[in-house]
Amino acid sequence: MFKKSLVAITILLSAVVSVSTSAQEMAEAEITVQPAAGNVYMLQGPGGNIGVLATDKGLLLVDDKFAPLAEKIEAAMKGIEDKELKYVINTHFHGDHTGSNKFFSHKAPIFAHENVRNRLSNKTDHHTESLPVVTYKDGITIYLDNEEVQLTHLPKGHTDGDTYVYFKKANVLHTGDLFFEVGFPYVDLKSGGSVKGYLAGVKHMLKNTPDDVVIIPGHGNLTDKKSLLAFAEMMEFSINKVSTALAAGKSEQQILTDGIGEKYKHLSWAFITEEKWLKTLVADLQ
């Protein structure tokens, strides 16, 4: 198995699908590996965080970033455990989580919520090989070696096809983009997302996982339940603040001028700034 003492600790800030990444950046990108717990690891680089279950019976991959990174992702996986890839899971349909589907579909079946296949099918540039071949409505469980991998769909959160993945024996949660450890979340309103639904999804994960769970967020650093709870509190504060302002008759511009407040303004980041977060809240709540 991969030696923890040799694991690179370099953390590359994630880019989401709507942020352009040049071919040169992809060519120079590094995929780093960090142990989560048990036989589960987190892979980082441009795009969403990857989860890998590495066992003597084979590998399981959660999300697969952008297409140009496929071979680097495979090399990083094989560096943990040089075994056959058995299963691939898509936590949702965005390209920074499904971009390498075409590459990996020739090696293992792809599992995803039925809305992920539908949305990928409707993309003008989609490839049939990139589509999930096993879909579900509410969830499904995959057994590999001695690990139980629980896939649970949560409706209308980041998108309408979100799945969180819980590795029961290792006690590791991969949230997909239902958790942005880097700051304010991206709620894709045009793809069935909802700020209230997102918060409900976060609360569901908090309620249905152990307090000592190790968390792989969709974007950001390996973390824990305390961090996820703080994220939920920020979302609830944001929703209440904007709902109250709208009920009082404030305009979007007045809400933007007031800002999110000192407690949370530091969560503004490159893709979801404080302004974009507030505009998302206004658009969904008004």
BAFI-3210 file (N, C-alpha, C; in Angstrom, 3 decimals, decimal comma, padded with zeros to 6 digits):
// residues 286
n [1|2|3|4|5|6|7|8|9|10|11|12|13|14|15|16|17|18|19|20|21|22|23|24|25|26|27|28|29|30|31|32|33|34|35|36|37|38|39|40|41|42|43|44|45|46|47|48|49|50|51|52|53|54|55|56|57|58|59|60|61|62|63|64|65|66|67|68|69|70|71|72|73|74|75|76|77|78|79|80|81|82|83|84|85|86|87|88|89|90|91|92|93|94|95|96|97|98|99|100|101|102|103|104|105|106|107|108|109|110|111|112|113|114|115|116|117|118|119|120|121|122|123|124|125|126|127|128|129|130|131|132|133|134|135|136|137|138|139|140|141|142|143|144|145|146|147|148|149|150|151|152|153|154|155|156|157|158|159|160|161|162|163|164|165|166|167|168|169|170|171|172|173|174|175|176|177|178|179|180|181|182|183|184|185|186|187|188|189|190|191|192|193|194|195|196|197|198|199|200|201|202|203|204|205|206|207|208|209|210|211|212|213|214|215|216|217|218|219|220|221|222|223|224|225|226|227|228|229|230|231|232|233|234|235|236|237|238|239|240|241|242|243|244|245|246|247|248|249|250|251|252|253|254|255|256|257|258|259|260|261|262|263|264|265|266|267|268|269|270|271|272|273|274|275|276|277|278|279|280|281|282|283|284|285|286]
n.u [000,839|000,249|002,698|002,237|004,046|005,281|003,506|002,501|001,963|001,173|-001,328|-003,530|-005,435|-008,799|-010,467|-013,591|-016,070|-016,893|-014,811|-012,257|-009,569|-006,386|-004,757|-002,054|-001,889|-003,199|-001,415|000,750|-000,243|-000,468|-001,270|-002,090|-001,808|-003,513|-003,860|-007,024|-008,724|-008,480|-008,647|-009,059|-008,494|-007,676|-007,535|-006,091|-006,091|-006,489|-009,949|-012,722|-012,419|-011,159|-012,129|-010,631|-010,927|-008,835|-008,110|-007,124|-008,631|-009,235|-009,876|-011,805|-013,288|-014,158|-015,541|-013,841|-012,476|-011,096|-010,912|-008,217|-006,652|-006,839|-004,978|-003,036|-004,498|-005,073|-002,470|-001,837|-003,707|-002,861|-000,468|-001,124|-002,337|-001,656|-003,870|-006,769|-009,197|-012,417|-014,931|-016,586|-017,738|-019,951|-020,496|-022,077|-023,065|-021,288|-018,514|-015,960|-015,963|-016,699|-015,247|-013,310|-014,694|-015,065|-012,561|-012,245|-014,480|-014,009|-012,736|-014,101|-017,473|-019,653|-021,290|-024,136|-026,558|-029,778|-030,415|-027,944|-026,992|-029,003|-028,568|-025,914|-026,323|-027,743|-025,948|-024,347|-021,834|-021,410|-020,177|-021,138|-019,788|-019,124|-021,210|-022,925|-023,521|-024,891|-027,616|-029,572|-032,354|-032,786|-030,569|-027,727|-025,806|-022,435|-020,302|-016,999|-014,251|-013,656|-015,157|-017,995|-019,731|-021,702|-024,058|-025,904|-028,626|-029,388|-031,934|-032,240|-030,019|-026,872|-027,044|-029,634|-028,952|-027,332|-025,096|-024,001|-021,187|-020,506|-018,076|-018,291|-016,783|-014,246|-015,057|-015,380|-016,482|-017,448|-018,459|-019,103|-020,091|-021,668|-020,476|-018,304|-015,311|-013,593|-014,909|-017,715|-020,518|-021,177|-024,211|-026,028|-028,431|-029,666|-029,567|-031,258|-030,541|-030,777|-030,814|-031,983|-032,537|-029,966|-028,885|-030,542|-029,585|-026,946|-027,471|-028,674|-026,474|-024,909|-026,524|-026,613|-024,127|-021,235|-019,831|-017,075|-016,336|-014,301|-013,873|-014,071|-014,262|-016,095|-014,551|-011,553|-009,792|-009,012|-011,134|-013,298|-016,226|-016,836|-016,091|-017,918|-020,285|-019,953|-020,067|-022,732|-023,984|-023,195|-024,524|-027,201|-027,374|-026,921|-029,130|-031,263|-030,645|-030,809|-033,425|-034,882|-034,180|-035,292|-037,986|-038,401|-038,492|-036,169|-033,957|-032,014|-029,596|-029,398|-029,113|-026,681|-025,044|-025,242|-023,947|-022,608|-021,743|-019,401|-018,633|-018,613|-017,549|-014,974|-015,081|-015,368|-014,250|-012,246|-014,050|-016,693|-017,584|-018,322|-020,286|-021,361|-022,389|-024,379|-026,034|-026,900|-028,413|-030,425|-031,638|-032,710|-034,356|-036,149]
n.v [-001,197|002,323|004,381|006,283|008,103|009,019|010,521|013,206|016,537|018,746|021,019|021,700|024,407|023,988|024,064|024,936|023,717|025,863|027,552|028,414|026,383|026,302|024,485|024,259|024,582|022,281|020,391|020,839|020,297|018,760|015,743|015,097|012,924|011,998|010,367|009,410|007,789|004,426|002,394|004,431|007,237|010,654|012,376|015,202|018,152|020,196|020,891|018,958|017,263|013,947|010,696|007,662|004,247|001,788|-001,490|-004,953|-006,379|-004,705|-001,388|001,559|004,453|007,762|010,271|012,083|014,332|016,530|015,726|015,864|015,090|012,430|010,244|010,926|010,780|008,054|007,031|008,025|006,631|003,988|004,168|004,036|001,510|-001,095|-002,253|-003,580|-001,324|-001,237|000,039|003,150|006,212|008,898|011,906|014,028|015,857|017,800|018,951|019,056|016,969|014,788|014,678|012,842|010,572|009,198|008,052|006,349|004,738|002,604|000,903|000,348|000,076|002,922|004,533|006,468|008,980|008,963|011,435|012,477|010,988|011,753|014,539|014,651|013,352|015,245|017,192|018,918|018,158|015,619|012,256|008,972|006,977|008,226|008,197|007,311|003,876|002,470|003,435|005,070|005,820|006,611|005,632|003,409|000,498|-000,452|-003,196|-003,889|-005,854|-005,766|-003,542|-001,416|000,560|003,236|004,834|007,734|009,559|013,014|015,318|018,274|020,104|020,992|020,393|018,721|016,109|015,081|013,004|011,661|009,938|007,338|005,642|002,936|001,184|002,406|004,849|007,301|010,156|011,235|014,128|015,127|018,000|019,040|020,234|022,821|023,262|025,318|027,766|029,943|028,179|026,778|026,936|025,452|026,778|026,619|024,011|022,515|023,020|024,261|026,617|026,235|023,528|022,568|023,230|021,563|019,109|019,139|019,135|016,644|014,945|015,553|014,537|011,835|010,617|009,454|011,240|011,358|011,175|011,237|013,705|014,139|016,875|018,407|020,411|021,719|021,233|018,106|017,243|017,611|016,803|018,992|021,140|020,852|021,309|023,995|025,062|024,507|026,164|028,661|028,685|028,587|030,991|032,776|032,300|033,025|035,718|036,937|036,252|037,632|040,256|040,469|040,140|042,472|044,224|044,996|045,714|043,862|045,235|046,737|044,675|043,618|045,790|045,916|043,538|040,313|040,303|040,661|038,262|036,239|037,142|036,562|034,178|034,489|033,649|032,775|031,775|031,736|034,532|036,906|038,622|037,071|034,902|036,156|037,078|034,658|033,700|035,673|035,343|032,779|032,898|035,012]
n.w [000,000|-000,386|001,004|003,832|004,809|002,596|001,228|-000,780|000,338|-000,855|-001,675|-004,174|-005,247|-006,109|-009,297|-010,686|-013,017|-014,554|-014,707|-016,800|-017,829|-018,987|-021,661|-021,199|-018,442|-017,667|-018,641|-017,021|-014,573|-011,336|-009,755|-006,552|-003,689|-000,775|002,295|003,616|005,474|006,696|003,858|002,095|000,025|-000,858|-003,895|-005,386|-007,465|-010,414|-010,655|-009,253|-006,070|-005,805|-004,706|-003,669|-003,278|-002,256|-002,602|-002,090|-003,841|-005,866|-007,316|-006,523|-007,816|-007,083|-008,751|-011,450|-012,459|-015,027|-018,560|-019,781|-017,663|-017,154|-017,493|-015,655|-013,316|-013,296|-013,001|-010,475|-008,918|-009,369|-008,144|-005,503|-005,112|-007,143|-008,801|-010,551|-011,872|-010,598|-010,207|-010,980|-009,711|-010,162|-008,580|-009,358|-012,359|-013,413|-015,372|-014,201|-012,554|-013,995|-016,309|-017,179|-017,721|-020,191|-020,673|-018,425|-018,619|-020,233|-018,655|-016,330|-014,959|-014,752|-012,141|-011,222|-010,222|-011,817|-012,995|-013,591|-015,767|-017,582|-017,832|-018,772|-021,181|-022,574|-023,185|-025,791|-026,665|-025,744|-025,221|-025,956|-024,622|-022,293|-020,567|-017,540|-016,745|-014,908|-013,161|-010,578|-008,400|-005,672|-004,285|-003,847|-002,946|-002,964|-002,767|-002,047|-001,690|001,680|002,195|002,516|000,417|000,418|-001,523|-001,723|-002,849|-002,846|-003,209|-005,276|-004,527|-004,793|-007,485|-009,378|-009,247|-007,231|-005,370|-002,315|-000,959|001,182|002,906|004,739|006,526|006,585|007,470|006,052|004,366|001,213|-000,108|-002,592|-004,491|-002,492|-000,473|-000,076|000,976|000,616|000,712|000,070|-001,324|-004,622|-006,102|-008,437|-009,956|-012,417|-013,033|-011,465|-008,854|-005,440|-002,825|-000,302|-000,475|-000,708|001,817|003,337|002,440|003,424|006,163|006,327|005,787|008,022|010,056|009,481|009,548|011,400|014,246|014,192|011,559|008,626|006,178|002,716|000,833|-001,926|-003,032|-001,826|001,328|002,985|005,647|008,584|010,604|012,182|010,632|008,518|009,890|010,607|008,078|007,404|009,268|008,320|005,847|006,697|008,121|005,992|004,287|005,992|006,445|003,888|003,170|005,112|004,441|001,860|002,482|003,811|001,773|000,488|-002,223|-004,695|-005,076|-002,718|-000,890|-001,740|-001,184|001,597|002,201|003,259|005,835|008,571|009,784|007,864|005,461|004,722|003,421|000,757|-002,486|-005,414|-007,422|-006,356|-005,249|-002,592|-003,605|-005,741|-004,338|-002,779|-004,832|-005,895|-003,740|-003,622|-006,147|-005,887|-003,650|-003,807]
ca.u [000,000|000,957|003,284|001,752|005,173|005,732|002,397|002,696|000,993|000,851|-002,751|-003,808|-006,790|-009,645|-011,196|-014,859|-016,209|-017,123|-013,559|-011,450|-008,228|-005,686|-004,102|-000,739|-002,118|-003,504|-000,189|001,651|-000,956|000,002|-002,289|-001,506|-002,522|-003,506|-004,686|-008,173|-008,765|-008,587|-008,118|-009,614|-007,550|-008,160|-006,666|-006,367|-005,535|-007,550|-011,242|-013,231|-011,636|-011,419|-011,951|-010,182|-010,867|-007,783|-008,138|-006,458|-009,560|-009,441|-009,997|-013,055|-012,983|-015,271|-015,310|-012,632|-011,900|-011,122|-010,407|-006,762|-005,958|-007,208|-003,825|-002,386|-005,345|-004,838|-001,138|-001,909|-004,429|-002,006|000,597|-001,636|-002,481|-001,624|-004,922|-007,738|-010,299|-013,658|-016,127|-016,451|-018,939|-020,074|-021,339|-023,009|-022,730|-020,360|-017,357|-014,754|-016,140|-017,023|-014,523|-012,531|-015,582|-014,827|-011,334|-012,409|-015,618|-013,491|-012,055|-015,025|-018,789|-019,859|-022,529|-024,552|-027,999|-030,370|-030,361|-026,592|-026,997|-029,877|-027,934|-024,761|-026,852|-028,257|-024,851|-024,114|-020,521|-021,241|-019,828|-021,905|-018,917|-018,964|-022,432|-023,067|-024,248|-025,745|-028,234|-030,474|-033,213|-032,546|-029,237|-027,293|-024,638|-021,428|-019,413|-015,704|-013,398|-014,373|-015,719|-019,367|-019,751|-023,104|-024,345|-027,210|-029,033|-030,080|-032,544|-032,248|-029,007|-025,917|-027,777|-030,725|-028,431|-026,236|-024,908|-022,850|-020,636|-020,000|-017,317|-018,733|-015,711|-013,203|-015,697|-015,006|-017,586|-017,163|-019,688|-019,309|-020,140|-022,550|-019,619|-017,138|-014,487|-012,828|-015,658|-019,123|-020,792|-021,795|-025,521|-026,352|-029,884|-030,136|-029,523|-032,055|-030,020|-031,601|-030,048|-032,621|-032,317|-028,541|-028,758|-031,184|-028,663|-025,829|-028,002|-028,865|-025,167|-024,511|-027,354|-026,512|-022,741|-020,670|-019,195|-015,637|-016,159|-013,330|-014,642|-013,501|-015,222|-016,006|-013,431|-010,902|-008,921|-009,542|-011,606|-014,071|-017,625|-016,886|-016,033|-019,185|-021,287|-019,751|-020,554|-024,196|-024,364|-023,024|-025,611|-028,458|-027,274|-027,047|-030,517|-032,107|-030,322|-031,344|-034,884|-035,377|-034,000|-036,289|-039,298|-038,460|-038,605|-034,873|-033,592|-030,760|-028,469|-029,296|-028,574|-025,252|-024,374|-025,153|-022,956|-022,922|-021,371|-017,995|-018,352|-018,462|-017,050|-013,684|-015,324|-015,354|-013,085|-012,099|-015,210|-017,910|-017,306|-019,432|-021,340|-022,019|-023,152|-025,578|-026,906|-027,511|-029,430|-031,540|-032,299|-033,442|-035,271|-037,130]
ca.v [000,000|003,608|004,739|007,599|008,995|009,527|011,219|014,644|017,319|019,938|021,131|022,593|024,938|023,400|024,903|024,323|023,532|027,112|028,298|027,849|025,929|026,192|023,207|024,274|024,339|020,855|019,630|021,044|019,985|017,641|015,054|014,712|011,872|012,163|009,363|009,893|006,822|003,065|002,232|005,509|008,324|011,803|012,879|016,604|018,785|021,017|020,228|018,448|016,257|012,540|009,700|006,360|003,097|000,911|-002,781|-006,059|-006,899|-003,713|000,034|002,275|005,863|008,697|011,441|011,904|015,595|016,902|014,702|015,826|014,606|011,031|009,354|011,285|010,227|006,607|006,789|008,278|005,486|002,796|004,385|003,627|000,052|-001,434|-003,232|-003,248|-000,442|-002,019|000,876|004,612|006,895|010,345|012,531|014,867|015,835|018,855|018,449|018,909|015,720|013,707|014,904|011,668|009,401|008,454|007,280|005,295|003,875|001,408|000,112|-000,016|000,701|004,196|004,632|007,842|009,197|008,978|012,791|012,705|010,448|012,596|015,842|014,409|012,993|016,444|018,080|018,782|017,571|014,405|011,002|007,871|006,237|008,985|008,138|006,247|002,701|002,036|004,598|004,768|006,930|007,041|005,257|002,037|000,126|-001,242|-003,920|-004,199|-006,455|-005,729|-002,197|-001,153|001,918|003,638|005,988|008,282|010,743|014,097|016,110|019,737|020,729|021,624|020,162|017,779|014,750|014,916|011,802|011,627|008,582|007,033|004,399|002,605|000,650|003,428|006,029|008,452|010,724|012,093|014,917|015,779|019,451|019,458|020,892|023,550|023,630|026,522|029,000|029,912|027,106|027,016|026,302|025,532|026,948|026,249|022,542|021,915|023,317|025,075|026,931|025,571|022,103|022,347|023,217|020,332|018,023|019,210|018,688|015,200|014,302|015,726|013,669|010,425|010,137|009,540|012,510|011,313|010,886|012,014|014,234|014,617|017,814|018,527|021,315|022,152|020,325|017,025|017,918|016,830|017,175|020,329|022,054|020,739|021,964|025,439|025,364|024,516|027,364|029,782|028,645|028,957|032,432|033,473|032,162|033,836|037,127|037,404|036,109|038,750|041,486|040,463|040,342|043,884|045,008|045,459|045,320|043,124|046,153|047,062|043,481|043,555|046,881|045,503|042,463|039,128|040,552|040,441|036,887|035,297|037,733|035,947|032,965|034,848|033,068|033,132|031,444|032,207|035,707|037,318|039,169|035,994|034,132|036,917|037,102|033,333|033,666|036,535|034,719|031,588|033,141|036,081]
ca.w [000,000|-000,482|002,288|004,251|005,014|001,305|000,568|-001,006|001,091|-001,630|-001,968|-005,290|-005,190|-007,143|-010,246|-011,035|-014,454|-015,271|-014,783|-017,878|-017,492|-020,254|-021,953|-020,553|-017,021|-017,531|-018,893|-015,891|-013,328|-010,520|-008,967|-005,272|-002,970|000,679|002,967|004,385|006,580|006,182|002,505|001,280|-000,219|-001,615|-004,959|-005,679|-008,640|-011,005|-010,662|-007,984|-005,357|-006,101|-003,663|-004,162|-002,381|-002,768|-001,914|-002,785|-004,844|-006,917|-006,987|-006,781|-008,053|-006,930|-009,604|-012,260|-012,920|-016,438|-019,473|-019,981|-016,466|-016,942|-017,327|-014,388|-012,265|-013,287|-012,443|-009,033|-008,342|-009,419|-007,175|-004,198|-005,189|-008,573|-009,044|-011,591|-011,514|-010,600|-010,269|-010,998|-009,237|-010,408|-007,550|-010,113|-013,784|-013,845|-016,094|-013,383|-011,805|-014,942|-017,551|-017,598|-017,829|-021,428|-020,482|-017,423|-018,930|-020,901|-017,635|-015,258|-015,089|-014,051|-011,376|-010,936|-010,178|-013,153|-013,564|-014,117|-017,143|-018,401|-018,111|-019,640|-022,500|-023,229|-023,568|-027,234|-026,930|-024,952|-025,872|-025,385|-023,695|-021,057|-019,777|-016,534|-017,240|-013,803|-012,523|-009,462|-008,032|-004,292|-003,837|-004,110|-002,153|-003,667|-001,861|-002,645|-000,668|002,958|002,361|002,100|-000,126|000,363|-002,382|-001,364|-003,622|-002,152|-004,282|-005,369|-003,691|-005,713|-008,738|-009,086|-009,371|-006,276|-004,563|-001,408|-000,886|002,521|003,060|006,100|007,376|006,722|008,064|005,222|003,596|000,060|-000,207|-003,878|-004,333|-001,408|000,524|-000,571|002,131|000,265|000,946|-000,304|-002,274|-005,923|-006,239|-009,863|-010,015|-013,749|-013,157|-010,404|-007,530|-004,552|-001,619|000,840|-000,664|-000,418|003,276|003,816|002,141|004,376|007,455|006,220|005,939|009,417|010,890|009,113|009,587|012,750|014,588|013,893|010,137|007,847|005,054|001,460|000,254|-003,382|-003,295|-000,594|002,061|003,798|006,849|009,539|010,781|012,759|009,493|007,803|010,729|010,443|006,730|007,506|010,016|007,400|004,874|007,363|008,373|004,711|003,831|006,871|006,250|002,606|003,232|005,920|003,655|000,784|003,097|004,191|000,547|-000,003|-003,583|-004,789|-004,892|-001,295|-000,224|-002,092|-000,459|003,003|002,276|004,043|007,221|008,917|010,207|006,764|004,217|004,378|002,646|-000,662|-003,161|-006,832|-008,254|-005,688|-004,426|-001,733|-004,475|-006,476|-003,362|-002,447|-006,029|-005,963|-002,698|-004,040|-007,296|-005,492|-002,521|-004,022]
c.u [000,882|001,463|002,876|002,880|005,667|004,674|002,709|001,617|000,644|-000,627|-002,950|-005,235|-007,589|-010,244|-012,497|-015,056|-016,349|-015,871|-012,673|-010,063|-007,501|-005,038|-002,748|-000,867|-002,424|-002,243|000,758|001,037|-000,391|-001,193|-001,632|-002,410|-002,389|-004,368|-005,853|-008,292|-008,946|-007,925|-008,631|-008,640|-008,248|-007,105|-007,084|-005,598|-006,622|-008,865|-011,623|-012,341|-012,108|-011,268|-011,532|-010,245|-009,889|-007,762|-007,366|-007,317|-009,831|-009,661|-011,394|-012,737|-014,248|-014,895|-013,960|-012,148|-012,079|-010,452|-008,886|-005,982|-006,122|-006,004|-003,065|-003,172|-005,115|-003,488|-001,131|-002,621|-003,541|-000,829|000,177|-001,692|-002,593|-002,580|-005,874|-008,807|-011,612|-014,899|-015,745|-017,786|-018,859|-020,986|-022,349|-022,452|-021,685|-019,042|-016,082|-014,850|-016,375|-016,201|-013,745|-013,388|-015,276|-013,611|-011,581|-013,558|-015,185|-012,816|-013,001|-016,375|-018,902|-021,244|-022,851|-026,061|-028,532|-030,338|-028,981|-026,509|-027,848|-029,197|-026,697|-025,220|-027,301|-027,175|-024,496|-022,800|-020,323|-020,859|-020,611|-021,086|-018,784|-020,148|-022,381|-023,894|-025,093|-026,290|-029,221|-031,285|-032,873|-031,137|-028,937|-026,065|-023,724|-020,531|-018,135|-014,757|-014,168|-014,991|-017,143|-019,458|-021,206|-023,263|-025,762|-027,478|-029,750|-030,627|-032,329|-031,296|-028,053|-026,481|-028,983|-030,259|-027,337|-026,272|-023,787|-022,465|-020,046|-019,344|-017,475|-017,590|-014,630|-013,724|-015,224|-016,224|-017,039|-018,470|-020,037|-019,375|-021,262|-021,753|-018,425|-016,344|-013,743|-013,577|-017,124|-019,369|-021,308|-023,102|-025,970|-027,873|-030,449|-030,170|-030,215|-031,558|-030,943|-030,820|-030,657|-032,446|-030,887|-028,329|-029,381|-030,282|-027,493|-026,284|-028,235|-027,540|-024,679|-025,244|-027,047|-025,087|-022,190|-019,932|-017,710|-015,358|-015,089|-014,023|-013,752|-014,531|-015,102|-014,833|-012,859|-010,130|-009,692|-009,935|-012,473|-015,473|-017,778|-016,893|-017,333|-020,310|-021,176|-020,257|-022,082|-024,681|-024,237|-024,163|-026,935|-028,494|-027,529|-028,492|-031,446|-031,892|-030,958|-032,868|-035,504|-035,291|-035,035|-037,689|-039,501|-038,513|-037,290|-034,617|-032,312|-029,569|-028,292|-028,707|-027,084|-024,464|-024,207|-024,096|-023,408|-022,615|-019,945|-017,672|-018,009|-017,857|-015,729|-013,853|-015,458|-014,100|-013,193|-013,365|-016,522|-017,536|-018,509|-020,593|-022,091|-022,872|-024,459|-026,551|-027,605|-028,646|-030,662|-032,330|-033,172|-034,534|-036,352|-038,413]
c.v [001,260|004,010|006,156|008,606|009,619|010,344|012,703|015,411|018,611|019,940|022,156|023,071|024,431|024,462|024,212|024,410|024,830|027,971|027,652|027,493|025,642|024,822|023,133|023,984|022,875|020,013|019,696|020,618|018,749|017,041|014,561|013,724|012,106|011,079|010,020|009,040|005,440|002,940|003,304|006,678|009,454|012,210|014,310|017,089|019,674|020,243|019,697|017,386|014,849|011,707|008,383|005,345|002,117|-000,381|-003,826|-006,622|-005,905|-002,316|000,553|003,762|006,695|010,005|011,342|013,160|015,844|015,829|014,695|015,259|013,102|010,126|009,655|010,734|008,718|006,272|006,988|007,143|004,259|002,922|004,024|002,100|-000,314|-002,587|-002,715|-002,297|-001,208|-001,161|002,353|005,194|008,366|010,941|013,504|015,027|016,853|018,283|018,307|017,697|014,524|013,762|013,721|010,409|008,549|007,544|006,088|004,341|002,594|000,457|-000,384|000,656|001,963|004,208|006,106|007,906|009,340|010,367|013,135|012,185|011,321|013,899|015,688|014,076|014,211|017,461|017,840|018,073|016,238|013,213|009,890|007,105|006,938|008,845|007,041|005,099|002,053|003,288|004,144|006,016|007,480|006,731|003,812|001,769|-000,765|-001,904|-004,265|-004,633|-006,420|-004,358|-002,133|000,318|002,322|004,917|006,465|009,537|011,736|015,058|017,611|020,407|021,553|021,557|019,291|016,330|014,410|013,577|012,054|010,168|008,373|005,657|003,963|002,133|001,704|004,664|007,307|008,868|011,555|012,820|015,334|017,282|019,919|020,036|021,500|024,006|024,937|027,819|028,855|028,839|027,621|026,229|026,524|025,571|026,501|024,733|021,867|022,159|024,236|025,365|026,256|024,054|021,713|022,260|021,958|019,125|017,977|018,717|017,182|014,468|014,409|014,742|012,198|009,904|010,304|010,851|012,537|010,985|011,792|012,438|014,672|015,564|017,835|019,374|021,771|021,027|019,214|017,608|017,001|017,408|018,574|021,381|022,038|021,411|023,480|025,899|025,445|025,770|028,611|029,834|029,080|030,456|033,216|033,464|033,044|035,328|037,669|037,291|037,264|040,064|041,577|040,721|041,801|044,809|045,519|044,923|044,501|044,030|046,531|045,886|043,336|044,612|046,526|044,415|041,329|039,338|040,117|038,977|035,978|035,879|037,126|034,683|033,236|034,274|033,295|032,900|031,937|033,326|035,996|037,840|038,054|035,138|034,852|036,955|035,751|033,224|034,477|035,869|033,549|031,868|034,170|035,554]
c.w [000,000|000,888|002,669|004,405|003,724|000,589|000,415|-000,283|000,371|-001,967|-003,072|-005,188|-006,374|-008,042|-010,544|-012,528|-015,214|-015,363|-015,832|-017,387|-018,790|-020,413|-021,262|-019,056|-016,760|-017,676|-017,694|-014,558|-012,648|-009,782|-007,682|-004,559|-001,477|001,316|003,690|005,644|005,972|004,829|001,552|001,225|-000,970|-002,633|-005,273|-006,891|-009,214|-011,065|-009,301|-007,377|-005,697|-004,836|-004,296|-003,025|-002,993|-001,954|-002,716|-003,907|-005,970|-006,381|-007,293|-006,814|-007,882|-007,619|-010,314|-012,985|-014,419|-017,306|-019,641|-018,802|-016,254|-016,669|-016,036|-013,207|-012,148|-012,656|-010,930|-008,317|-008,255|-008,455|-005,755|-004,120|-006,658|-008,860|-010,113|-011,045|-011,669|-010,819|-010,301|-010,550|-009,629|-009,341|-008,154|-011,517|-014,235|-014,370|-015,298|-012,451|-012,730|-016,223|-018,068|-017,711|-019,051|-021,289|-019,549|-017,731|-019,621|-019,905|-016,548|-015,479|-014,232|-013,419|-011,134|-010,792|-011,599|-013,798|-014,114|-015,546|-018,058|-018,783|-018,986|-021,058|-023,282|-023,586|-025,034|-027,547|-026,204|-025,840|-025,182|-024,354|-022,345|-020,111|-018,713|-017,094|-016,148|-013,136|-011,458|-009,155|-006,653|-003,796|-004,153|-003,244|-002,987|-002,617|-002,613|-001,546|000,658|003,233|001,813|001,698|-000,381|-000,461|-002,082|-002,166|-002,711|-003,206|-004,150|-004,392|-004,538|-007,132|-008,373|-009,162|-008,385|-005,549|-003,575|-001,212|000,503|002,532|004,526|006,999|007,621|007,455|007,373|004,396|002,449|-000,253|-001,628|-003,637|-003,412|-000,242|-000,189|000,644|001,885|000,565|000,577|-001,367|-003,610|-005,951|-007,676|-010,031|-011,359|-013,954|-011,976|-009,004|-006,752|-003,283|-000,391|000,741|-000,351|001,088|003,861|003,576|003,100|005,748|007,463|006,420|007,381|010,326|010,679|008,987|011,004|012,995|014,229|012,429|009,527|006,547|003,903|000,845|-001,269|-003,807|-001,960|000,070|002,763|005,155|007,695|009,699|011,384|011,655|008,702|008,579|010,605|009,077|006,728|008,224|009,147|006,394|005,493|007,659|007,079|004,217|004,675|006,640|004,973|002,579|004,004|005,149|002,534|001,328|003,507|002,973|-000,006|-001,412|-003,559|-004,523|-003,428|-000,510|-000,503|-001,334|001,017|003,197|003,175|005,514|007,517|009,212|009,046|005,485|003,777|003,533|001,156|-001,303|-004,664|-007,645|-007,653|-004,718|-003,530|-002,578|-005,195|-005,538|-003,023|-003,633|-006,197|-004,955|-003,104|-005,163|-006,887|-004,459|-002,808|-004,693]
res [m|f|k|k|s|l|v|a|i|t|i|l|l|s|a|v|v|s|v|s|t|s|a|q|e|m|a|e|a|e|i|t|v|q|p|a|a|g|n|v|y|m|l|q|g|p|g|g|n|i|g|v|l|a|t|d|k|g|l|l|l|v|d|d|k|f|a|p|l|a|e|k|i|e|a|a|m|k|g|i|e|d|k|e|l|k|y|v|i|n|t|h|f|h|g|d|h|t|g|s|n|k|f|f|s|h|k|a|p|i|f|a|h|e|n|v|r|n|r|l|s|n|k|t|d|h|h|t|e|s|l|p|v|v|t|y|k|d|g|i|t|i|y|l|d|n|e|e|v|q|l|t|h|l|p|k|g|h|t|d|g|d|t|y|v|y|f|k|k|a|n|v|l|h|t|g|d|l|f|f|e|v|g|f|p|y|v|d|l|k|s|g|g|s|v|k|g|y|l|a|g|v|k|h|m|l|k|n|t|p|d|d|v|v|i|i|p|g|h|g|n|l|t|d|k|k|s|l|l|a|f|a|e|m|m|e|f|s|i|n|k|v|s|t|a|l|a|a|g|k|s|e|q|q|i|l|t|d|g|i|g|e|k|y|k|h|l|s|w|a|f|i|t|e|e|k|w|l|k|t|l|v|a|d|l|q]
***
